[in-house]
Amino acid sequence: MLSLSNQELIRYSRQLLLPEIDENAQLKLKAARVLIIGLGGLGSPAAFYLAASGVGQLTLVDHDEVELSNLQRQILYKISHIGQNKSKAAGKTLQALNNQVSLSSISEKLDEQNAKSLIENCDLVLDCSDNFKTRYLINRLAKQFAKPLVSGAAMGWQGQLCIVDNRDDDAPCYECLFPNDNQNHAQNCDTLGVISPLLGVIGAQQAIAAILLLLGETNLPQFLQFDAQSFKQSAFSFATSQTCTVCNKR
């Protein structure tokens, strides 16, 4: 039976002061298994805050290596990590932050086969990837295995957050909002650029959404949009699309 050690009670004491997070809620986080796909600009702050908050098991997936240009925004890494696999380097940083969290680093490229196993065996998925092919794969499998999905994106000065609680069979999915029309989705941070702190804002929001979902919250916004230049944030809901190939296959 899971319990909190004296050290954990001290570590999470500021969190435990919140009326919404008592010891039972902290134990829920300790028992949770979160899959983080992509350890770049979004995955870095999201993973950092989830580890700091005491989420018990984090599986980190990224096949890329750390490059100098990553250090502008990917806060898990230091100069000494250049040339190392991102998931393994991230694991070292997070273990140094909180050695009471179980970490698994997957340095393979995500594909249909390994994604099925990873998503089926987690409690919640964070999509911090940087390409639509991966996003659509994650979305389809998260819907198939009824796993809550929190997907983030950031380019230029604009950030987005999509929250899909697939525990509800009727919940619309990511593809309902962004149809997979086989167009060339080549735009990302590498081609358009991005202001560094924006990724911290969106990644931190992904971590907050994940914690709320793990604690059983169901009344969350489905889509958030943040403009870093104006500091304006808007939220709205969306419905299941009649043409969505994911929702209409179920």
N, C-alpha and C positions, 0 to 999 in steps of 0.2 A: 504493500500500500504506500502510495506517495505521501511524503510529508515535507515540510520545509525545515531545513536545518537552522540552527541559531545564526549561522553565517548568512544564510539566505534571507532570514528575517531582517537582518541588519542591512544587507545589500539592497533589498527592495522596500525598505522602510518608508521612503517618501511616496512610493507608489501605493503601499498598503494603507496610507493615511486617507486615500480617496475612498469615499463611501461606496463607489462602484466596484472597487477592487479590494475585497477582503481576502482572507487567507485562502478560502475556497476558490476564489477567482484566480489567485496567483498559482494555485495548484493546477488549475485548468491550463494555464499558460505553460507550466512546467511539463505537463503531459502532452502538449501539442507538438505536432510534426508539420513543419512548414517547409515547402519546397520553393526555393528562390532560383529562378531561371534568368541568368544574366547578372554578372557581378561588375557592371560598369558604373555609369554615373547615377543610375537609379538604384541598382542593387546594393551599391556601397552604403548609402545612408539607411536604406531599408533594413539590410542585414545587421548593421551596426546597432540600430535601435531595438530590433527584435532580440538580439543577443543580450543587450543591456537590460531589457525588460524581463528577461527570464523565460523566453520561449524555449522549451526543453530540447527540441531536436530541430536543427536546421540542416537541410540538404542544399548544397551550393553547386550550381551547374554553370560552367563556363569553360569552353575549350580554348579561348584566346590567351595570349601571353600579354603581360603588362608592358606597355610602351611609354616612352617619355611623354608623348602628347596626352596620355590618359591622366596624368597627374594633375592637370588643371581642374578636374571635376570628379575623379574617382577616388574618394577620400580614404578608402581602405588601404591604399598602396603608398609606398615610399620609394625613393630612388633605388634603394637596395633590392626592391622587388622587380625591377626591370628585367625582362627576359624570363621571368617565372610564370607558370600557369596561374591565371587569375583565381580560379576556385581554390587552389592550394595556398596561394599567398593570402587570399582573403581568410581562409581557415586559420592561418597562423595569427593574423591580426585579431580575429574574433576570439580565438582561444586565449590570447593574452588579455583580452578585455574581460572575458567571463569564462573561467575554466569549469564552471558547473553546467555549461550548455554542451550537449552532444552535437558534434559537427561532422558532416560527411561531405567530402569534396569530390565532385564528379567532373573530370577533365575531358570527357568525351563530348563530341558535338551532338546536340539533341536531334534525335530522329524518331520516327514512328515507334520503333521497338522499345528503345530505352525510355521514351516519354511515357508510354503506357504504364510501364512498371513503376516509374517514379511518381506519376500522378495518382495512380490507383492506391499507392501506399502512403499518401500524405493526408493531412487534414485540411490543408489550404494551400493554394498556389499563388505566388507572386510572380507576375510576368513583368520582368524588367529587361526584356530583350530589346533589340534595336532593329528588327526587320519583320515585315508582315507575314512572311512564310512561317516563321516560328510562332508568331502571335496566333495565327489561324489554327495551327496544329495544337497549341496549348488550349485554346478556347474550345475546340472540338472535343478534346479528351477530358477537359475539366467538366464539360456538360455531360459527356458519356458516363463519367464516374461520380457525378453529382458532388463535385468539390468546389467550394467557394473560390472565386478567382478575383484578384485585384491586379488590374493592368495599368501601368503608368507609361507616359510618353512625355518627352520634352524636346523642343527644337526652338532655336532662336530665343525669344522671350516668352514663348507660350508653352504651358504645361497642361496635361490632361490626366484625369484619373477615371477609370471605368471599374465599377464594383458590381460583380455578378454573383449573387448568392444562389448557386446551383443546387442548394439543398431544397429550394422551392422548384418543383417541376415546371412551373409556369413562368419562371424568370426568363426574361429575354437575355440573349447572349451578346458577346462582343461583336459577332458578325451581323447581328440585327442592326447594330449602329453603324458599323463599317463593313459593308458588303464586300465579299471576296469576289471582285469582278475581273480578276486576272490581269488587271492593269499593272504597269510597272511602278511599284512603290519603292523607288530608289532613294527617296529623300530621308536623310537622317542627320545626326550631329556631324558626321564626317563631311557631308556635302553642304549643309546649311549653317553649321556652327551652333553654339548654345552658350548662354551665360552660365557660369559655373554654379552659383547658388540656387538657380532654378531647379536643378536636379536634386539638390538637398531638400527643397520645399516639397517636391512631388514624391521623392523617395520616403521622406518622413511621413507624408500623408498616407502612403501605401502601408507603412508600418502601423499607423494608428488604425486604419481600416481593418488590417489583419487582426489586430488585438481585439477590436470591437466584435468582429465576426467570430473569433475564437471564444469570446465570452458570451456568445449567444445573441448579440444584437442583430435585429432584423430590419430595423427602420433606418437604413442608411441611404444617402443619395446614390443614384445609379451612375451619374456622370458629373464630374467637376471640371471646370476649365479655369485656369489661372493665368492672368497677364502680369508678368513681372515688372513691366514698365509702368503700368497704371495702378498696380496692386489691387486690381479688381478680380474677384472670384465669383463665378456663377455656378449654379447646380441645377440640373433638370433630370427628369425621368424619361424613359423611352419604352416603347412597347415591342412585343415580339413581332418581327417582320414576317409577313405572309410568304415572302420569297426567300427567307433564310434557309439555307440548305442544312444547317446544323439542327435548328429547333424543329424543323418539319420532318426530320428523319427519325425523330424519337417516337 
